[in-house]
């Protein structure tokens, strides 16, 4: 069953990237699926509606639940990061206050690897921040704040 869910997510990625004007070759390269499979996805072949519906439901989960499920499905932070980049409709402004002690716990907690340590202070790349708040919850000094940026 997990392979079917992954196929559903890859299908949704393909459709979204096609809407953005990418060619099948570009989509194939970006999401790591062969062009033949992309063609099947875009023509609605070889994928069940149940897989698509389940993938849509996963996209509607809270950011934390979404990240935890995609971690189980993909295992690789690059795959998770790819999905976050394509589907993350919310944008976040991560802020680190002066209380950060550079312990690195947030770096370990971030499933998309958007946090690094720079001069013993956490630094978050907002491009990959998905708003899951796992870093906020795990920070021993409560030095991280993730603000949602309103679109429009």
N, C-alpha and C positions, 0 to 999 in steps of 0.2 A: 504493500500500500504506500509506503513512503515514496517510492519511485513515481507513482501516479500523482502524488501531491507535488513533487518536484516538477514533473511534466506540466502540471496545471500552472505552477508559478512561472515556468519558462515560457509557456504559451502566453500568459498575461504580459510578461516582459516583452515578448516578440510583438504582440499587438500594440502595446504602448509605444515601443520604439518605432514601429511602422507609422503610427499616427504622427510621430515627430519627424517623419520624412526620411528615415534611414532605409537604405536598400537592404535586401536580404543578406547580401555579403557583409555589410556593416553590422547588421543585427547578429549574424552568426559569429563574427569576430568578437563583438562586445559581450555576448552572454555565453560564449563557449559551447555552442551547439552547431552541428554541421548544417550546411545550407539546405540539404534535403529535408531535414527535420523542420527547419524554419519554414520552408515552403508548405509542408504538411500543416504546421500550426496555423499559418496565415490563410490557408484554404479550408481550415476546419476539419482536417482529416487526422485519423489516428490519435484522437484524444477524446476522452469521455467527458460528457457534460458534468458528471459528478466530480471529476478531478478539477475542472474549471471552477465549479461552484465552491468546492472546498478551498481552493486557492484564493478565491475572492473573499471568503470568510476569514482566512488567515490575514489578508491585507487589512481587514477591518478591525482586527484585535488592537488592544492597547499596544503602544510601542514596546513595552517590556515583554509582553506575551508574544508579540510578533518576533522579537529578537530570539527569545528562548526556543520557540518552535523552529525557526529557520536554522538556528544553531544545530538542533537535533537532525534536521533534514539534510543540511549541507555540510556541516562540520568545519568548513573553511571560512575564515573571516572575509576573504576576498569575495566569495559568493554572496555572503550576507551583505557586505558593503555594496555590492553591485545592485542588489535588490533594493536596499535602502535608497541608493542614489536615484534609481529609476522611479520608485513609487512614493518616496517621502514628500507628501504634499505640504507638510508643515516644515517650517524652518525654525531653527533654534539658535539662540545667542548664548553660548556657554560662557559663564563668568567664573573666574577663580579669584577669591579674595586673598588678602595678605596673610590669612591664617594658615594657608597651605604649608605643610612641613616637608613636602616632597617625598612622602613615604612610598609612593608608587602603587598603593592599593587600587586606586582608580584606574591606573593603566592596566592592571591585571583583570579588573572587572569589566572593562569595555570590550564587548564582543565584536565590535567593528573596528577596533584598534584606532579610534580617532583621538586617543589621549596619549601624550608623550610627556616626558619630564624634560624641562629645559631650565638649566641653572637651578636645579632642585625645586622647581615649581611646576605644577601640572599645566599643560597647555592642551586645549581641545580644538581640533579642527572642526569648525561648524559645518563644513560640507558633508561630513559623514555622521554627525551627531543626529541620532534618530529620536531623541527625547525619551529614552527608556528609563532614565533616572537611576540606573543601577550604580553609577558613580556617585551620585548624590547620596543615595542610601548607604553606601559603603564608606564614605569619607569620614574618618575618625574626628576630624576637626570641623566638619560641616562647612568646608570652604568652597564648595561647588554649588553654583546656582545655574539652572538651565531655564532660560526664558524663551517662551514661544514667541516668534515674530509673526505678527498678523500679516497675512497676504492682502495686497490691494491697498 
